[in-house]
Amino acid sequence: MLTVKGLVLRERACGDNDKILSILSDTNGLLEVCAKGVKKANAKNASVSQCFCYAKYCLAEGKHYYILNSSEPIRNFYDIRLDINKFALASYFSELLLYTCPKNQPNYEALRLILNSLHFLSDGKRNETMLKSVFELRLMTEIGLTPNLIGCCKCYRYEAPQMQFDLSEGRIYCENCCGKRDLSVCEVINMPLLHALRYVALSDMSKIFSFKVSDTYLSAFSNITERYVQIQLGKRFQTLDFYKSLL
């Protein structure tokens, strides 16, 4: 028997009354769990078998999936499901995690990141565009794709009026070292944007959600983090396209 705390990232129907849950757990990474009978009226595990529910799960090992035995709710981000914009953004977060987190390989910081993101998305006290950017860039850090933002990767210059961020390499170059680069995978960034990128990627997790980017730079910051994810992972995400169609 395995006991974990985890967040449901995805639910899908299985037969008439069962669901298959994709749960990001604290100790065992991404788990596929069969929740039997949870679509029946008054099923005991129904509330913890929905997207964005964080709970303690007691699981038995099955042939293809873990089997949900019992559960204890910790927090259900149900209100996110009632707002189409919030739901779309949370679904994008989930799709990113499902794509990047291997099964049965722990990544507690990724779980911590999504829980904090859903908390601030739920209470509505953080700008959604900023939340999206923080999640995107910090997730890349937590899965080992941290960009090298300390200084120019050739001359180690820490600051310059403008630098070029090569999104495919995950490196920055000053204007003296950038040379001829593929502009389709590069972004020119000024110091305010570079400071924002450094802060989100390199600060302690407890600090990144208190950071703010001025409206002047927020759109550019969002575009950079979004492109960095897509170029590094080599994939476009349908949930992001849907979220952006709502704006």
N, C-alpha and C positions, 0 to 999 in steps of 0.2 A: 504493500500500500504506500502510495506517495502523497504527501501533503505539501501543497505549495500555496503561495499567494500569487494571484495573477489577474490580468485584465483581458477580457474577451475582446479580441480585435476583429473577429469575423464569426458569423453564424450562418450555417446553411442547412437546409432541410435534408433529412435522411429518413425515407419512409413516411408513414402517415403521422407519427407522433414523436420522432426523435430528431435531434439536431447534432451536427458536427461543429464543434467550437474550436477555433484557433485561439489559444490562450498564451499570452506572453507572461511567463512566470518569473519569480524572483530567483529561483535556484536552478532551474532546469531549462531556461530559455523558452523557445517556442514549442508548444505542445498541441497535438491534435487530440481532442477529447470527444467521445461520444456521450451525449446527454440523453439518456433513454426516457421516453415518456413525457418530456418537458412541454410538449405542445398540447397535452391534455389539460382540461380544466382543473384548476387547483393542484397542479403538479408541484411537488415540494421544491424542486430545483428550477422552477420556471423563471424566477426573477434574476437568478445568477447566470442564466443561459442567454442573455441578451448582450448585444454590442455595448461596449463601454461600461460594463459592470466589473468592478474590482472586488474580489472576494477571496476567501480561503477555501480551497478545493481539496477534497480527499479523493484520490484517484486509484483505481485498480488497473493493473496492466492487462491489456487485451491483445488480441492477435494483430489487429491493424491500428487500433486507437487505444488510448487510455479510456477507461470507463468511469464516468462521474458517479461516485458513491454517495457523497454528502457534501454540503457546502455551508459556508457562513458568510453572508454579505458584509462587506466593509464599506464600500461606497458605490452607489449606482448613479452614474452621470446621466440620468434619464432625461433631464431637462435639455441636454444637447440634442436629443432626438426630436425635440419639439420645435427646433429652429432650423430651417433648411440650410441656412448659411453655415451655422455652427456644425451641423451634422455633416455637411459636405467637407468642411475643413478637417474635422475629426476623422472622417473616412479616408482622406488623403494621408493623414498621419499614420493611420492603420495600414494603408497599402504600402507605404514606405517601410514600415517595420516588417510586414509580412515578406517583403521582397529582400530585405537586408539582414534579417535575423535568422540564422540557421536553426534548425530544429535541435532541441536537446543540448544546446550550447548556451550557458548562462551569459546574460548581459544585463546585470542589475541596473546599470546606469541608463540603459535604453528604456527600461521599465520606469525608472524614476523620471526620466525626461517626458514620457507620454503622460504619466500621472500628473505631473506639474502642469503640463500644457493643457490637459483637459480641465484641471482645476481653474486655471485662469481663463480659459475659454468659457467655462460654465458661468463664472461670476461676472463676466463681461467688463472687467476692470482693466483689461489690457487690449491694446489695439490688435485686431486680428491679423493684419498684414505683418506686424512686428512678431507676433506669436509664430506665424508661418515661417518667417525667416530664421528666428531663433531655433525652432525645431529642426529645420532643414540643415543648417550649418552644424548645430551641435550633434545631430545624429551622425553626420559624416565623421565627426571627431570620435564618437563613441564606437564606431565600427571600424576604426583604423584608417580613415581617409582624411585625417587632419591636414589642411593645407599648411604649407610652410610660409607663415606670414611675419616671421621675425624681422626679416630684412631682405634686401636684394640677394637672390641666390648666387650671384656672381661676385659682387663687390662687398656684400654684407651691409650696404647702406641702410640705416634704420628708417630714415625719413627723407622724403623728397616731395616737391610740390605735386607731382603726379607719379604714379607707378603703374605698371602693366601687370595685371593678374592673369596668368595663363591658367585657365580653368581645367584644361586637360592635364597639365603637369601638376597643378596645385602649388604653384610657385609664383612669387612676385619678382619683377625686374624693375630697376630704376630706369629713367629715360636714357641713361648712358649705356646701359647693358642690354636693353630689350632687343635691339637689332630688328631684323625683319621676321615677324612672327605671324602665324595664322590668325588673323583678326576675327575669324568666325568662332574661335574658342578663347578669345581674350576680352578683358574688360579693363578700360582705363579707370583707375581709382585715385581719388584725392585723399588727403590725410584724414578727414573726418570719416570717410568710408573705411579706410584701412584700420583706424582705431576701433570702429564698430566691429569689423570682422575679427580683429584680434581679441577683443573682449569676449565675444560670444564663443569663439573657438577655444580660447585658452583659459578663461576664468573658471573658478569653482562653480559647480552646478547651482549652488545656492544663490549665486549672484546674478546669473544671466537673465533672469526674468525681471529684475529690477532695473535693467538697463534700458534706456530709451534712445531712439534715433529721431532727430528733428524731422518735421514734415518735408523739409527741403531735400533730404537725402533718403527718405524712407522708400520711395518707389525704386530708386536705383539700388538700394541695399537689397530689397526684395528680389529684384531681377537678377542680381549677382548670385545670391544664395540658391535661387531656383535653378539657374543655369548650371551652377556648380554641381548640384545634385544630378541633373539630367545628363551632363557630360561625363561625370565620373561613373555613373551607373549605366550609361548608354541606353536610357529608357525614358519614354514619356509616360506619365501616369494619368489614366483616364479620370480618376477622382479629382485631380488638380484641374484638368480641363473643365470638368463639371462645376467645380467651385468657382473658377474664374468666369464662367458663363453666367453666374448669378450676380456678379458685381456690376 
